Amino acid sequence: MRINPASLPVLLVASAAMACADGTAPGARRPVSVSFTTVNTATTTASVTGLFPDHPLNDVVGSDALVISRAQLVVARIELVRAGAVCTSENAAGDDDDHGDDSNCAELELAPRVVDLPVNGTIVDELSVNIPAGTYSELEAKVRPIRGNSGRGHGSATFLAAHPELEGVSVLVAGTFNGEPFTFTSDVSTGAEQHFDPPLEVGDNPLNVTVHVDLATWFASGAGGLIDPRTAGPGTDNARLVAQNIRRSFRAFRDDDHDGHDDHGGHGDHGEDGDNSGHH
């Protein structure tokens, strides 16, 4: 989730700021990164072209041509949860609507940020930080609109000060449909949630988790065709269909070699509202 170096600086809330019941003191810190990709080699068809550096996603179905030149996500929260940890209090760093949920004791927690998804088939690293060595059982990346006067933490206010044009928007896509330019926005709430079994061991070797977003499916009609993004305005049937496609498009997996494939050969968990989500 990135390519926007001008977005927010990373806000790291380490265990010293999280009152966790396990009382683990900060120890040796080890590198962890979270990467993003949009290409699914298992499902991408021959109709999707231009998936290489410096070229936008170009999807041609019948007489329709969809070109996506920009795709942004508003990531309200990224968490990496220590295995077996139970929180006794929670620091609202960003757009957190999980107040009171003591099951999420996050060692790594990031404030709201803009993620520029790669539209050219590459893999980008959204963040790379050092966290305490240990065992981690879950990664959550939550995509939500950030709204003013929500009372959800100082991270939200800082985000809106930097990105006032994205208030109430969680997804922005720009490109052309049959040669005509469009800008599509949505306030869909979704994200990737990955449970690791066995848990991840953060130790001497660098660790990376890749979030895959199947961008090529966002404007699929479900009947073998494409949705014109200009017909997917708020409250329309097409808007609801695109939102459903977006929710189903996320999965996450361990990917230490940054090749866009699950190191363990699995499929990862889909978005929070997808058919295969860990929980809803």
C-alpha positions in Angstrom: 0.0 0.0 0.0 2.2 3.1 -1.1 4.2 5.1 -3.7 3.1 8.4 -2.1 6.2 9.6 -0.2 4.4 12.9 0.4 1.7 11.2 2.4 1.8 10.9 6.1 5.0 10.1 8.0 4.8 6.7 9.6 3.4 6.8 13.1 4.7 3.8 15.0 3.0 2.9 18.3 5.2 0.4 19.9 4.5 -1.7 23.0 5.5 1.1 25.3 2.4 3.0 24.1 0.1 -0.1 24.1 -0.8 -1.4 27.6 -0.7 -5.1 26.9 -1.4 -7.8 29.4 1.7 -9.8 28.5 3.9 -6.9 29.6 6.6 -7.7 27.0 9.3 -5.1 27.2 10.9 -3.8 24.0 13.8 -6.0 23.0 16.0 -6.4 20.0 14.2 -4.9 16.9 14.0 -6.7 13.6 12.9 -5.5 10.1 9.4 -6.1 8.9 7.9 -4.8 5.7 4.4 -4.7 4.1 4.2 -4.7 0.3 1.4 -4.3 -2.2 0.7 -5.8 -5.6 -2.3 -5.8 -8.0 -1.4 -8.7 -10.3 -2.9 -12.1 -9.7 -1.1 -14.5 -12.1 -3.6 -17.2 -11.2 -6.7 -15.3 -12.4 -5.4 -12.6 -14.9 -6.7 -13.4 -18.4 -5.3 -12.6 -21.7 -7.7 -9.6 -22.0 -5.7 -7.7 -19.4 -2.7 -6.1 -21.0 -0.1 -3.5 -20.2 0.9 -5.1 -16.9 4.5 -4.1 -17.0 6.5 -1.1 -15.7 5.4 2.4 -16.8 2.2 1.1 -18.4 -1.3 1.4 -16.9 -3.7 -1.5 -16.4 -5.6 -1.9 -19.7 -8.6 -4.2 -19.7 -10.3 -4.9 -23.0 -13.5 -6.9 -23.1 -15.5 -7.0 -26.3 -15.8 -3.4 -27.6 -15.1 -1.9 -24.2 -11.6 -0.7 -23.0 -10.9 0.3 -19.4 -7.6 1.9 -18.7 -6.6 2.5 -15.0 -3.8 5.0 -14.6 -4.2 5.7 -10.9 -5.6 3.7 -8.0 -5.5 5.0 -4.4 -6.6 3.5 -1.1 -7.1 5.3 2.2 -5.7 2.9 4.7 -7.1 3.9 8.1 -5.1 1.4 10.1 -2.4 -1.3 9.8 -1.8 -3.6 12.7 0.5 -6.4 13.4 -0.7 -8.3 16.4 1.5 -10.2 18.9 0.6 -13.8 19.4 -1.3 -14.4 22.6 -1.4 -10.7 23.6 -4.4 -9.2 25.3 -4.8 -5.5 25.5 -5.9 -3.8 28.7 -6.2 -0.4 27.0 -5.8 1.0 23.5 -4.2 4.1 22.1 -6.3 5.6 19.3 -3.5 6.6 16.9 -5.8 6.9 13.8 -9.2 6.1 12.4 -10.0 3.5 15.0 -13.6 2.4 15.4 -12.5 -0.6 17.5 -12.5 1.2 20.8 -13.1 -1.2 23.6 -12.0 -4.3 21.6 -9.3 -5.7 23.9 -8.7 -8.6 21.5 -6.5 -6.5 19.3 -3.1 -5.8 21.0 -1.1 -4.3 18.2 2.7 -4.1 18.3 2.8 -2.2 15.0 0.1 0.4 14.4 0.1 3.0 11.6 -2.0 6.2 11.3 -4.2 6.8 8.3 -2.3 7.1 5.0 -2.8 7.2 1.3 -1.6 4.1 -0.6 -0.9 4.4 -4.3 -1.5 0.9 -5.7 0.9 -0.2 -8.5 -1.2 -0.3 -11.8 1.7 -1.7 -13.8 2.2 -5.2 -12.4 5.0 -4.3 -10.0 5.2 -4.8 -6.2 5.8 -1.8 -4.0 6.8 -1.7 -0.3 4.4 0.5 1.6 6.4 0.5 4.8 9.6 -1.0 6.3 10.1 -0.7 10.0 11.9 -2.4 12.9 9.7 -4.0 15.5 10.6 -6.1 18.6 11.6 -9.7 17.9 8.8 -12.1 18.8 5.9 -14.1 17.5 3.0 -12.4 15.6 -0.3 -14.0 14.7 -2.2 -11.5 12.6 -1.9 -8.6 10.2 -4.9 -6.3 9.6 -5.0 -3.6 6.9 -8.2 -1.6 7.2 -9.5 0.5 4.3 -12.0 3.1 5.5 -13.1 6.7 4.7 -11.7 9.3 7.1 -14.3 11.9 8.1 -13.9 15.2 10.0 -15.3 15.6 13.5 -15.3 11.8 13.9 -13.4 11.9 17.2 -11.3 8.9 16.2 -7.8 10.2 17.1 -5.2 12.7 16.2 -4.1 10.6 13.1 -7.4 11.3 11.4 -7.1 15.0 11.9 -3.6 15.0 10.6 -4.6 13.0 7.6 -7.4 15.3 6.6 -5.2 18.4 7.0 -2.8 16.8 4.4 -5.5 15.3 2.2 -8.7 17.4 2.4 -9.8 16.2 -1.0 -10.1 12.6 0.4 -12.5 13.4 3.2 -15.2 10.7 3.2 -13.3 8.7 0.4 -11.7 5.3 0.8 -11.0 4.5 -2.8 -10.1 6.7 -5.8 -9.5 5.4 -9.3 -8.7 7.5 -12.4 -8.3 6.5 -16.0 -10.4 6.2 -19.2 -13.3 4.1 -20.4 -13.6 3.8 -24.1 -11.3 6.8 -24.4 -13.3 9.0 -22.1 -11.7 10.1 -18.8 -13.2 9.3 -15.5 -12.5 9.6 -11.8 -14.3 7.1 -9.6 -14.6 7.4 -5.8 -16.1 5.2 -3.2 -16.6 5.2 0.6 -16.4 1.4 0.8 -15.0 -0.1 4.1 -13.0 -3.3 3.7 -9.4 -4.5 3.9 -7.1 -7.5 4.3 -6.9 -9.6 7.4 -4.4 -12.4 7.6 -4.2 -14.9 10.4 -0.9 -16.8 10.5 -0.9 -20.4 11.6 1.8 -21.1 12.7 2.4 -17.5 13.8 5.2 -15.4 12.2 8.6 -15.5 13.9 10.2 -12.0 13.8 13.9 -12.8 14.3 17.2 -12.4 12.5 15.8 -12.7 8.9 13.8 -10.0 7.2 10.1 -10.7 7.0 7.7 -9.3 4.4 3.9 -9.6 4.1 2.4 -8.8 0.7 -1.2 -7.5 0.4 -2.6 -8.5 -3.0 -5.4 -6.3 -4.5 -7.0 -7.8 -7.6 -7.5 -4.4 -9.2 -8.5 -6.0 -12.5 -11.8 -7.2 -11.0 -13.0 -4.0 -9.6 -15.1 -3.0 -12.6 -16.2 -6.5 -13.7 -19.9 -6.6 -14.4 -20.3 -10.2 -13.2 -21.7 -11.1 -16.7 -18.5 -11.2 -18.5 -18.4 -7.5 -19.3 -17.1 -4.3 -17.8 -18.7 -1.6 -15.8 -18.3 2.0 -17.0 -17.0 3.8 -13.9 -19.0 6.9 -14.9 -22.2 4.9 -14.3 -21.1 3.8 -10.7 -22.0 7.0 -8.9 -23.1 7.0 -5.2 -26.4 5.1 -4.6 -26.4 3.3 -8.0 -26.6 -0.5 -8.6 -23.2 -0.3 -10.3 -21.7 1.4 -7.3 -22.9 -1.4 -5.1 -21.5 -4.0 -7.5 -18.1 -2.3 -7.6 -18.0 -2.0 -3.8 -18.7 -5.7 -3.6 -15.9 -6.4 -6.1 -13.5 -4.3 -4.1 -14.3 -6.1 -0.9 -13.6 -9.4 -2.5 -10.3 -8.3 -4.0 -8.0 -8.3 -1.0 -5.8 -11.1 0.4 -2.5 -11.1 2.3 0.3 -13.6 2.7 3.9 -14.0 3.7 6.2 -13.1 0.8 9.8 -12.8 2.0 11.2 -12.9 -1.6 8.8 -10.1 -2.8 7.6 -12.1 -5.8 3.9 -11.7 -5.2 3.3 -15.3 -4.3 2.5 -16.9 -0.9 5.7 -18.4 0.5 3.7 -21.2 2.0 1.7 -22.0 -1.1 -1.7 -20.9 0.4 -4.2 -18.4 -0.7 -4.3 -16.0 2.3 -7.4 -14.4 3.7 -9.7 -12.3 1.5 -11.1 -8.9 2.4 -13.1 -8.4 5.6 -16.4 -8.7 3.8 -15.3 -11.3 1.3 -16.5 -14.9 1.1 -13.4 -16.3 2.8 -12.7 -13.7 5.5 -11.3 -14.9 8.8 -14.2 -13.1 10.6 -16.7 -10.4 9.9 
